[in-house]
Amino acid sequence: MAVTSRRAQNQAKHWNGKQADAQTSADRASVWFDACRSVAHRAEREGRPEVWTQLQHTLHDFFSRHSG
């Protein structure tokens, strides 16, 4: 099994477990936010810091749509 495939399986198991343990929609949203930050940190370490900018834009768009 390739390392990247094993990593993807481990990550899926980890985040699926966190989602299963989350009690509320707010808890699940928090898990997704943590997962996205984890992906952005890894991308930055791999030389792709632009992922942070993409996450920033996504969060800004969400805020703009729902902040009234």
Secondary structure, DSSP 8 states (H G I E B T S, - for coil): --HHHHHHHHHHHHHHHHHHH--SHHHHHHHHHHHHHHHHHHHHHTT-THHHHHHHHHHHHHHHHH--
